Amino acid sequence: MDRRDEWRKVLDAERARWSALSAAQLIEQLREGQAYEAEFESKTFQVEIELLENTDEYVYVSLAVDDGSLPWSISPASTSFICRKTTA
C-alpha cells in the first residue's frame, strides 16, 4: 500500500469520528484546533483538525493527515465537512 493510501484510510477514519459529533461538540472541542497523533496498523500518523467557519447555520471543519515524513508531508491528505446546526 502506498503512503497516500495509508493516509487516506486514517483520514477517512478520523473524518467519520469527528463528523459524528454535533455542531456544539465540534465548536467546544475545536476552539483552538487540535493536532495529535493517531495510530493505524501499528504506524503513527499526524492529524490536524481545525474549525474554519462557525455560522448561525453550520460549522465548517478541515482535517489533514500525514506521517510526518518530508517532503511528502508538505502536502498532507486532507478533507473538510460541514455540520449543520439544529434549530430549537
C-alpha positions in Angstrom: 0.0 0.0 0.0 1.4 3.4 -0.9 1.9 6.2 1.6 -1.0 8.3 0.3 -3.4 5.3 0.5 -2.4 4.8 4.2 -3.0 8.5 4.9 -6.5 8.3 3.2 -7.5 5.4 5.4 -6.6 7.3 8.5 -8.2 10.4 7.2 -11.5 8.6 6.5 -11.5 7.1 10.0 -10.8 10.4 11.6 -13.4 12.2 9.5 -16.0 9.6 10.5 -15.2 10.0 14.2 -15.3 13.8 14.1 -18.3 14.2 11.8 -20.3 12.0 14.2 -20.2 14.9 16.7 -22.8 17.6 16.9 -22.0 21.2 15.9 -21.9 22.2 19.6 -19.4 19.5 20.4 -17.2 20.5 17.4 -17.3 24.1 18.5 -16.3 23.2 22.1 -13.5 20.8 21.1 -12.1 22.8 18.3 -12.0 26.3 19.7 -8.2 26.4 19.0 -7.9 23.5 16.7 -6.1 20.3 17.5 -3.0 18.4 16.4 -2.4 14.9 17.7 -1.1 11.5 16.7 -3.3 8.6 15.7 -2.2 5.0 15.3 -3.3 2.9 12.4 -1.9 -0.6 11.6 1.0 -0.1 14.0 2.0 3.1 12.4 1.8 6.7 13.8 0.2 9.5 11.8 -0.1 13.2 12.4 -3.7 14.6 12.4 -4.6 18.2 12.4 -8.2 19.4 12.7 -9.5 23.0 12.6 -12.8 24.8 12.8 -12.7 27.0 9.7 -16.1 28.6 10.0 -18.9 28.9 12.6 -22.1 30.5 11.2 -25.6 30.6 12.5 -26.5 27.6 10.3 -23.4 25.4 10.3 -19.8 24.8 11.3 -17.1 24.0 8.6 -14.2 21.8 9.6 -10.9 21.0 7.9 -9.0 17.8 8.6 -5.5 16.7 7.4 -3.3 13.6 7.9 0.3 12.8 7.1 3.0 10.6 8.5 5.5 13.3 9.4 8.0 12.4 6.7 9.4 15.0 4.4 9.0 16.0 1.7 5.7 14.1 1.3 4.1 15.6 4.4 4.3 19.1 2.9 1.1 18.2 1.1 -1.0 16.1 3.5 -4.1 14.2 2.7 -7.0 16.5 3.6 -10.7 16.8 3.6 -13.4 19.0 5.1 -17.0 18.7 6.1 -20.0 20.8 7.2 -22.1 20.1 10.2 -25.5 21.7 10.2 -26.7 23.3 13.5 -30.1 22.2 14.7 -32.7 24.8 15.3 -34.6 24.8 18.5 
